[in-house]
Amino acid sequence: MAGIPFVRDLSFKYGEVARVSPRIRRVIAENPGPFTYLGTGVYIVGNGEVAVIDPGPVIDAHFEAIKAAVAGERITHVFTTHTHLDHSPLAHPLAAWAGCKVYGRPDPNVAHGEVSLEEDGEAGFKPHVLVNDGDVFSGPDWTLEAIATPGHMSNHVCYALKEENALFSGDHVMGWSTTVISPPDGNMRQYFASLDKIRARGFSTLWPTHGPPVTDVAPFIDAYATHRRAREAAIVERLRAGDTLIPDMVKVIYKDVDKRLHAPAAHSVLAHVIQLVEEGRVIAAGPLTLATRYTLAS
C-alpha cells in the first residue's frame, strides 16, 4: 500500500458525539475490525432538522448514542451509502423511531463468498425512497446531492454537502485503507470510473464512514487510482511468472498485508482479473471465479 498518504489518527470516544464541522457531527459505533477500522462513523448533518448518514449496525448502546446526539432535534432523513452490514442495518429502526424515511438503494442480494460478515450485504434491504444519481435533498441549513458511485457495491452512493463542498464517501474512498472490490457485485471498471467522477468534482473534504477525513482530496484519489494500477501490474507480473491461481498470486502480492485480509484481497484480485479478461489481456480456463486458472493472452 506504499504511496497512498493514509490518514489514520482519530481522537474519539465510543458513544460520544463529536462536532467535526459547522454542519457535521459524528458518532462512532463500537464495531472495530479489519474492515471497519475503528468502527462505523455515523454522520449527523445539519442543526435542528437533521439527516443521518449510514446509521451502522444494530447495537443497543450505539442506537442510544445516536438518540442522545439528536436530543431536542428532529431527524428528517436517514441515508445509506450502501447496504453492507456495518452501514445499513440500523437505518430502518432509526427511521421508525424518528418518524421519517430511509433513502438509498436496495441491496443487490449477491453473495460474496469468503468475504467477512461486515462485507456481506443486508439481504432484502429496501429503502422507502430510491435515490438516483443527481437527486438533491435539503434541510434548513444543509443540501445533499446523491452521487452514484458503483464499484465497491453496485448500489453505492456518496452524498455531497453543498454548503461545505464536502463529500460523505462511504466506503468508496477511505482515508485509512483501500476499498475491497468483491465480484460479482463489485466491479473494478466501475470503480475506476467512479473515482474519476469524484475527483472531477473538486471536493475540499471527504468524510468516509470509517476513519478520519481526507482533506488533500485530489492527490489522495490520484494515489488511490495509482495503487490500483500497481496492483493490476503486479497481477500481470505474477501471471508472467507462472502463477495461474488467484490464491497463489495473493500470497506474493499481499505478503506484507494482515493475513485476515487475504480473503477479501483475493476478491479484489478477481475484480482486476475480470477486467483484464474483458480487455482481452488475460484468458480464463472457465467461469470467472477464484478457483479458475488464468493465463496471459499471447
N, C-alpha and C positions, 0 to 999 in steps of 0.2 A: 504493500500500500504506500510505498515511498512516493513522494511527490505531491501528495494531497495535503494541504495545510489544515489538518483536522483541528477542530476546537472541541475540547473535552472537559474543561474545568467549569464546574457549575456549583455554586453555593446555594443550598436549599435544605428544607426540612419537609419530610413527607407529611401531608395533611395540612400544610400551611399554604395560604395564597400569597403570591408574590406579585407586586406591581412591577412590570418589566418595561412599560411604556405608558404614555398618557391614556391610551385606549386598550391596553392589553394587560391582563393578569394571567398567571399560570398556577395550576395545582398539579403536582406530580404524584401519580399513583405509585404505591409501593409494590411494583411488579418488575424489579430489575432482572436482567438476564442477558444472555449473549445476543439476543435480537433486540431487546428493548432498552439496553444500556442501563441508565439509572431508573427507568420506568417511563410510563406513558405521560407525557406532558399535555395536560388539558388546558386549552386557551379559552378565557372568558373575554369577549370583545365588547367594548363599549361600557357605558355607565348608565345605570338606571334601568334601561331596557336593553338587555344584552343577548349576545349569541354565544353559544358554546361549541367549540370545535374539537372533535374526537374525544368524547367523554371517557373512553377507555374501557377497562374490564369491570365486571360486576364484583366489586369488593366493597363490603358494607362500610368500612371506615373511609374509603375513598368517596363513596356516594355521599356520606355525611359531610365530608370535607368540601365537596362542591356546593352542597346546600348551604353550608356556613359561609362560603365565599361570596354567595349572592344574596345573603340575608338583606331584606329590605329592598331588593331589586326584583325585576321580572325577566325570566328567560323567555325570549320570543322565538328563537330559532335554535335547533340543535343540528349541527352539521357533522357529516362524516367525510373524511378524505378517501377512505376505502374500508373494506369490511374484514380485515384481519382481526383476529380475536383480541388483540391488545388495543384496538381502536374503537370498535363499534358496539360491543355488547351492552354497554350502559346507555346507549342512545335512546332506546325506546323507554326504558324505565325512567330516565331523567325527563324525557319529554312528557310522559304521563304524569309525573309529579308536578312539573311546571305548567301543564296545560297548554303545550304548544306542539308543533310538528317536527318530525325528523326530515332533514334534507340530505340527499346524497344519491348514490346509485346502488342498485341491488347487487347482491353477491352473485358472481357467475356460477357458483356451486361446482367448481372444478377442484378435484382433489390434487394435493401437491406431494403425495407420497411421503418421502423421508423427512421433509422439512418439519421443523419443530412446531409444536402446537400453536405458538404465538404467530406462526406464519401460515396457519390454516385460515380459510375464510369462515365467516359466520354463516353457515348454511341456512338458506331461507330468509336471510335479512332482506327486508324491503322497506325503503323509506316511505314516508307519507307523501313527499314531494320529490319527483325525479329532477335531479339537477343536470343541466346541459351546459356545454361549453359556452361561455359568454353571458350566462344568466347573472343578474345583479340582484342583490338583496340588501336591505338597509334598515337601520335603526336611527334614533335621534342624532347620534354622533358617530355613526360608522356606516361604511358602504363596502360590501364584499362582492367581488366578482369571481365566479366559478371559472376555473381554467382546467379543462380536461387534460390529464397527463398520464395516459396509459403507458404501461411498461412494467412497473413493479407489479401492478394488477391492472386488468383491463378496465376496471371501474374506478381507478384512482383519479381524484380531483384535488387540485390545490385551490386555495382561496386568497385572492389579492385584497388587501386592505387599502383602499384608495387614499384615505386621509394620511397614511404614514408611508406610502409607497413600499409596503411590506407584503410578504407572501407567507402564508401558512402552508408549508411544503410537505406536510405529512411524512411519508417515507420516500418521496421522490428524490429529495436531496436532504441528506442528514450531515450535520457537522462532525459527528463523532466517528462515522464509518460509512462505507459504501452500502448500497442497497442490493438486496437479493432480488434477482430476476429469475422466477421459477416457472418454466413451462409446465403445462400447456397454456396456462392463462398469462403468465409473464412473457413479455416479448421484447427481445433486445433491440430490434429495429425500431419499434415504437418508443422504446426508452430513449434511444439516441435522439429521435425526433422531438420528444417531449423536453429533453434537456435543452435543445436548441430553441424551442419555443419559449421556455422560461428565461433563458439567457437574453433573448431579444427584447424582453420587457424592461430590462434595466432596473430591477428592484434594488432598493437600498439595503434591505434586510430580509433574510429568510428565517422563519420560525419553524423548525422541524418539530414533529411530535416527540422525538427522542433527542435529548441533549441540548446544548446551548445554541444560541442563534448564530447564523453566518452573516457577517457584516461586510466582508470583502467579496461580494457576490460573483461578479463576472470571472475573476481569476479562479475562484473556487470551483465554479461549474466547468471552466476550461480544464482544470486539473482532474475533475471527476471524469470528463469525457476522455482525456488523455490516458487516464488509468484504465478505462475500459478498453481503449485501443491497444494498450500494452498487454492486457490480459488476452486479447484476441491474438496478438503477435506471439505470445507465449504458447498458446494452444497450437498455433500453426507450427511452432518450433518443436513441440512435443510430438506432433504428428510426423514431422520430418525425421525426428529421432527414432520413430518406430512405434510409439505408443498408439494403440488403436481404441483403447477403452478409457472412458472419461474418469473413472476412479483412479486409474494409474496416472493420468495427467494431473489430477488434483493433488496427489501425494507429492509431486515435484513442484508444481506451480504455487501451491499454498503451504509449502513445508514450514514456513515461519508463522502461520496463522493458527490460532487456537483450534485444536482438533474437533472441538464441539461444533465448529462452523464448517467442517469439511463436507457434511451432507448438503447444506444449502449452497455451499460453494460449487458443488457438483452440478446443482441445478442451474446456477449462473453460467457455468461452463457449457452445459447443454444448450442454454439460450444462445450463447455465442456460436456454438457448433451449428445449431439450426439456421442461424443467419448465414453462416459460411456455406451450408448446403444450398440454401436458397440462392446464393450468389454464384453457385457453381464451382466454388473453390474446394469443397470437400464432398466426398462421396460416402453415403451411408449404406451399410450392408443389410439394412432392414428398416423397421419403423424408427422414427426419431425419438429414441429413449436413452436412458442412462446405460442400459445393458448392450446397446448396439455397438458394433465395431465401425470405426470411421477411418478413412484414409484420405490423403491429399489427392485432389484431381491431378491427373498428369498434364 
